[in-house]
């Protein structure tokens, strides 16, 4: 094959990988904006949380397993498997007649998503020449950021002007193109050795994740945090996690290899991913609520509200990718995580009097602080590993980042909800009963402009003030994971993306 044809083929492969990442990354955000309409049509308001949870549980459980399988049996077949399962899940989601059906079909989608994201990064690392990895790593990271913008916008447009079912059907043309590009143009050159599958590891990992996710999703909503059911789920998570660790330390080919964490760059990159993910998701969720609930912003679409933050993240995701060839991963992550700390700290200064433009500046700063983690950490995590371990290394990073986000939004959600309820109670203390119909824990009443207009001005002012102080308190706690991400970035070793990265320099 001539160099020109090879480059052309590689370009098509990269386009296929980017489409795969776009589908999986966009799927949660695109569905979020359509949920109101979906619940209105299918019913099941008390169960709608499962629509998101089912996807996340399946995706997180699948990531390390598919990453390991791709090391053992080849990337191409599992990436194509991911596309097919994702498309099948998308078709089924469009045919759902109830929330329970939709949740089951979303789990099928999530299984596909669990294969797509980590394997896409690994194929890129395998197939792309060393000098181009940084640039393309930046592009892959930028797609993550852009999916957060276009997902909600596309979801809102599809729901309003076409039909909510097209939120899922849109994946079919994207998936078909990605399938054709990878199936016909990707030539896998890496040799893969058949190894024994770690079934005990797989079962205990999936069981632990499912237990944790259900406990976090149902706790404080359907069941009290101190109820026997929730405590039982946490206990099951703890037991299964201990068994998983025990099994993995003895398995010949573990799904998550603890030996990998002896590599300082790998361990610190994963730690940065966990903590920065927790800080980023909290800002992503609570900035729109602040703008709409406290400032009375009219942009009810979360995609538009988050646009400044996502644009900031695209800048550093792309910039970080370009810089990887020139300076160490550590030298990129230290200043960007410091920016994340600064941006998160600035969010703690917000108040009901804060002008919208100031919030926008703070959002851009937070975005600049998180962007590089999308592109740089993915490369840093697989930097020193030989080909047979890269799938596992990449998928573990993505798994731990998702876990950090999930635990982060749950913990900070509890902090915000408790603070909001307490501030409301204090605000109306000495005035007898709180006015009927007031949001005692859920701020979403304040996000609807028509409902805001029905609330008398003095009462609205008190509620907005309570919401503002509860969100600012949450941001104050969010500074903690941002600082931990910065400390972990300092702990990174000084490798950079260059020819000193010898194949197989890290044995299993």
N, C-alpha and C positions, 0 to 999 in steps of 0.2 A: 504494500500500500504506500502511495506517495505521501510525502509530508503534508502536501496541501489537502489531500483527501482525508488524512488522519486528523488534521486540525478541524476540517469541516465536520467530520464525524464526532469529534470531541465537543465541538460547539453545540451540536444537536443533543448529545448526552447531557451536557450541563443544563440546557433548556428543559430537558425532561426531568432532571433532578429538581430544578427550581419550581417547576409546576407541581411536582409531588409535595415539596415543602409548603408551597403556597396553599394547596388544598388542605393539608392537615393543620397548618398553623391558623388558617382563616376560619376553620370550621366552627370553633367555639364562639368567636366574635360575631360571625355572620348569623348564627342561630340566636344569640342573645337578644338582638333587636327584633327578631320575629316572634319571641316567646309570648308576648301579650296577645297577639293575633292567634297563635297556635292554641293557647289555653282557651281563648274565647270560642274557638271552633270545636276543639276536642274535649274541653272540660278538664277536670283533674287539677285544679289550682293547687291542691294540697300535695300533689305529686310532681309538679313541674320541675322541681330541683333535680329529679332523677334524670331528666333529659340531658343536663350538663354532666352530672355525676357519673352516669353510665359510660359516657364517652371518655371522661378523664380516668376512671378506674381501669377500663380496658386498655387505654393508651399507655398509662404508666406501667401496668403489669406486663404489657407486651414489649416495651422498650428493651429492657436488659435481656429478655429471652430471645427476641429476634436478632438483637445485636450479636449474641453468642452463637446463634444458629447460622448467621451470615458468615461468621469466622470459620465455622466448621464445614459448611456446605456451599458457600458462595453467596456473594452479595446480590447478584442479578436476580436469581430466582426468588429471593425473599422480598426484594423491592417490588418486583412484578406481582408477587403474591399480595403485598400490601396494597398496591393500586387496585387489583381486582376485588379484594375484600372491601376496600373503602368504597369503590363504586357500587358494589352489591348492597352494602349498607345504606348508601345514599338513595338508591332506587327504592329499597324497602321503606326508608324514612318517609319518602314522598307518598307512599301508599298507606301509611299508618292511619288507623281509625280511632285510636285512643292514646292517651298519654303513656300508658303502660307499654303498648305496642311500640310507640315511638322510642321509649327508653331502651327497650330490648334491641331495636334496630340501630340505635345510637351506639350501643355497646359493640355491635358488629363493626360499625364504622371505626370505633376506637381501636379495635384489634388491628385494622388496616393502618391507622395512623401511627400506631406503635412501631410498625415496621418502616414506615416512610421516612420520618425525620432523621433518626440516628444513622440509618443505612445510607441516606443521601449524602450526609457529610463524609461518611467513610468511603463511598465510591469516589467522591470528589478528591479525597486525599490519595486514593489509590491511582486514579486515572490521570490526574493533572500533573504536569511537570512542576518541579519544585519552585521555579521562579514565578509561576503563575498562581500558586496556592494562596498567597496572601490576598491578592486582588480578588480572586474568586471567593475566598472566605468572607471578605467584606461584602460581596454581592449576596452571598447566602444569608449573611446576618441582616442585610438591608431588607431582604424579602420578609424576614420575621417581623421587622418593624412595620413595613408597608402593609402586611396582612392585617395588622391591628387597626390601621386606618381604613382600608378598603372593605374589610369584613363588615363592620357595622353599616357603612354607607350602602354597600351592595345589598345587605340584608334588609335595610329599611326600604330601599327602592323596590326590591323584589316583592316585599310584603305589601307595599302600598299600591303598586302599579301592575303587578302580574298576579302572583299567588304565592303563599308561603312555601308551597311544595317546591318551588324553583330555587329556594335557598339550598335545597339538597340536590336538585337536578342539575344545577350549574356545575357540579363536580364531574358530571359525565363527559362533556366535551373536553374539559381540562385533563381528566384521568385518561381518556382515550388517546389524546395527543402524547401525554407522558408515557403511556404504555408502548405506543408505536416507537417513540424516540429511543427508549431504553431497550426494548425487545430486539429491535433491528439494527441499532447503531452501537450499542455498548458491547465491546469485546472484553470479557473478563480475562486478564492475563495472570492473576495471582493464583498460585496453587493452594488448594484447601485440603486439609487432612481430615479424614473421617475420625470423629472422636465419640466417646460415649456421652450420651445426653444425660444431664444432671436432673432427672425427673423430680427427685425429692426437693432439690433447690427450687425448681420451677413451681411446684405445688405450694410449698411453704411461703415463697415470695408473693405469689398471687393471693393466697389466703391472708397474709399479713396486710397487704395493700388494701384489699377489699374490706377487711375489718376496720382499718384506720379510716378509710374514706367514708364508710357508712357512719362511723362514730362521729366524725367531724361534720358530716352533712346533716345528720339527724339530731345531734346534740344541741340543745337550746332552741330547737324548732319543734320537732314532733315529740321529742322526749327531753326531760330535764337532764342537765349535765350529770347530776348525781343519781340518776335512775339506774336500776339494776341492769337494764338493757344496754345503756351506753357504757357503764363501767365494765360490763361483761365484754363488750366489743373491744374496749381498750386493753382489757386483760388478755383476750384472745390474740390481739395484735402483738402484745409483749411476748407471749408464749411462742407464737409462730416465728417472731423475729429471732428469738433466742435459738430456736430449733434451726432456722435458716442459717444463722451464723455458725452453729455447730456443724451442720451438714457441709456448708461451703468450705470450711477449713479442712475438711477431709476428702472432698470430692476431687477426682482426677482432673476434671475439666469444669470448674465451678462457673455458674452464670455470672456472678460478680466475684472477681478474683481479688481477695484482700491483699495478695502479694503485690498487685499493681499499686496499691496505696503506699507502698514503701518508696515509690518514686515521688520525690518531693514536688516536682512540677505538677504531676497528675493529682496528687492529694490536695494541694493548695488550689488548683484550678477548680476542682469539684467543690471545695469549701466556698470559694468566691461565688460560684454559680448558685449555691444554696442560699446564701445570705443576700446577694444582690437580687435574686429572684423574689425573695420575700419582700424586700423594700419596694421593688418596682411594681409588683402586683397591687400592693396596698395603695401606692400613689395612683395607679391606674383606676382603681375602684372608687377611691374617696375624693379625688379632685373633681370629677364630674358631679358627684353629689354635693360638694361644696358650692360649685358654680351655680347649680340649678336650685339647690335647697336653701342656700344662704344668700347668695347674690341675686337670686331670682333670674338667672340666665334663661334666655328663650331657646337656646340650642338644646333641644331634648334628645338629639342624637349623639350618643356617646362617641361616635367616630369623629364628628366635628369638634366636640369638646376636647378630645385628646389629640387633635391634630398637631398642635405645637410640640407636645412631648414626643410624639412619634417621629416628627421631622427631625428633632434633635437627636433621637436615637439612630436614625438612618445616617446622619452625618458622621457620628463616631463609629458606627458599625462599618461603614465604607472606609473611613479614614484609618481605623484600626487595622483593617485588612491590608491596606496599602503599606502601612508602617511595619508590618510583621517581618518583611524581608530586610528591613534596615535596622530596627532596634529590637530588644528582647520583649517577649510577651509581658514580662514584669514591668518594664519601663512604660508600656502602654496602659496596663491595668492600674498601676499606682495612681497616676493623675486622674484617670477617669473615675475610679471608685472614690477618690477624694472629692471630685465634682459631685458625685452622687450624694456623698455625706453633706456637702454644702447645700445642694438643692433641697434635700430632705429637711435640713435644719431651717432653711428659709421658709418652708411650708408651715413651720411651727409659729411663724410671725403673722399668719393670716388672721383676719377678723372680718366681721360683717361690713366694716368700712373700707376694706381693701378694694382698690380699683381693679377692674377686670384685666387691664393691661399688665398689672404687676403679677397677677396669678399666671398670666401667659408667659412672662419672663421666667418665673420660677419653674414652670412646666418644661420649658426649653432646656433649662439647666439640668433638671432631673433626667430628661431624655438624653442629653449629652453624656451624663454620667453612666447610663445603663447600656448605651448602644454597643460599645466595644466588646462587652461581655458576650454578645450574640455571635460575633465573628471570631474574636481572639481566643476565647476559652475553648471553643470547639477544636481549634487547631492545636492549642497547647496540650489538651487532654490526650491527643493521640500522637504527639510529637515524637516521643522516644520509643514507641512500641513497634514491633514488627507487624507485618500484614495480618498474621493470624490472630492478633489480639486487638486490632483497631476497632472492629465492630463492637466488641464488648466495652472497650474504653469509651467510645463515642456515646453508646446507648446509656451507659452508667451516668455519664455527665448529664445527658438530657433528662434521665429519670430523676436524678437528685435535684436538678433545677426545678422540675415540675413538683417534686415533693416539697421543696422549699416554698414555692408559691402557694401550694395547697394549705400547708400548715400556717404559713404567714397570714393568708387572708382569713383563715378561721380564727386564729389567736387575736389578730387585730380587729376582726369583726366583733368578737366578744367584748374587747376593750371599748370599742366605739359604742356598741349597743348599751352596755352597762352605764357608761358615762352619760350618754344621751338621756336615758331614763332618769338617772340621778339629777342631772341638771334641770330637766323638766319639772321633776318633783320639787326641787328647791325653788324654781322660778315661780311656781304657783302655791308655795307654802303660805299658809295664813289666809288663803282666799277660798277655803272650803274645797269643794270638789273641783277637779280639773275640768274644763269645758268638754262637753260630750263630743266624741268623734275626733279627739286630738290624737296625733300619732305618739303613743307612749314608748315605742321602741323602734318603729319603722319610719325612717325619714322620707319614704317615697311619696307620701301624701304631698310633701312640699315641692316635689319635682314637677308636678302637674300645674301649669300656670292657671288653669281654670279653678282648680281646688284652692290655690293660694288666694285667689281673689275673694273666695267665700269666707276666709278667716278674717275676723276683725283685726285692724292694724296693730293695736297694742298687744294682742295675743300672738299675732304672727311674729312680731318683733322679739318676744320672749322665746318662742319656739326656734326661730332662726338663730338667736344668740346661743341657745342650748345646743343646737346642732353644730354651730360653728365651733364652740369650745370642745365638744366631744370629738370632732374631727381633728382639731388642732392637737388635742391630747394624743390621739391615735398617731398623728404624724410625729409627735415627740418620741413615742415609743419606737416608731419606724426608724429613727436615727440609729438605734442600737444595731439592727442587722446591717445597715449601711456601713457603720463603723467597723463591724466585724468583717465585712467584705473587704474593706480597705486594709485591715490588719493582715488578712489572708493573702491579699495581693502583695504586701511587703514580704510575706513568707515565701513567695514564689522564687524558684531558682532562675538563673539568668540566661536560659536558652533562647535562641531566636530562630525564625524559620530560614535556615540556610543550609549549606551543604555539609555542615558538621553533624546534621541529624542523620546519623548512620542507621540504615535498616538493621533491625534486630539488635540494637544496642542494649535493649532491655530484654533479658530472657524471662521466660514465664516464671 
